[in-house]
Amino acid sequence: MLNIILFGPPGAGKGTQAELLIQSFGLKHISTGDLLRNEIAAGTDLGKEASSYMDKGELVPDVVVIGMIKSKLDAHKHAKGFIFDGFPRTVEQAVALDNLLNTYNMPICGMLSLEVEKPELICRLLNRGKNSGRSDDQDKSVIENRINVYHEKTSPLIEYYKKQGKHFGIQGTGTIEDISVRIKKVMKQACFDKL
Ligand code: AMP
């Protein structure tokens, strides 16, 4: 099984690149942001709880997202592998993911970290907000908060995966195609025995 984490701040291009990777490698894409937005659209209690955090650009509690990931893994036990997009976002989530994957004997093979500077992120997110319908992409103060939350709570994961020898930094600017080529090159290097 080939499991990778597409990592990076909001607006780094994780979702766009994940779509290209699932086409190339036949992996299952798990985006916690998409799963949460589905819950909101369906009007579930989980969705109602989640939106109170998402509207402000805060993280949804770990217990909620870890539960969602567990049910996705259980439902797709026979997948060729997973691309985790927007998860994990805290050290607690990363530890839970490692524990879950270890029980299935299918550890993460690489954390591919897209690197993009803050002014570019803000510009991309405001642009996306014009069409995405996502309120959290339309308000500059919410965008700033998401980037701050990334630095405070999510970026420590770089060190977490570096310690496991699984962190790979990738320049996240240029054309979508250029970035995709870089990612695939790193995947071949990091996960060659599983491709
Ligand atoms: P995203 O689509 O990945 O940009 O996520 C949108 C919002 O969903 C985030 O700003 C968080 O409020 C919430 N969210 C998504 N993934 C997670 C996660 N792994 N942990 C906590 N909150 C999350």
Residues whose N, C-alpha, C, O or C-beta is under 5 A from the ligand:
A	BS01	AMP	P10 T32 G33 D34 Y53 M54 G57 E58 L59 V60 V65 G86 F87 P88 R89
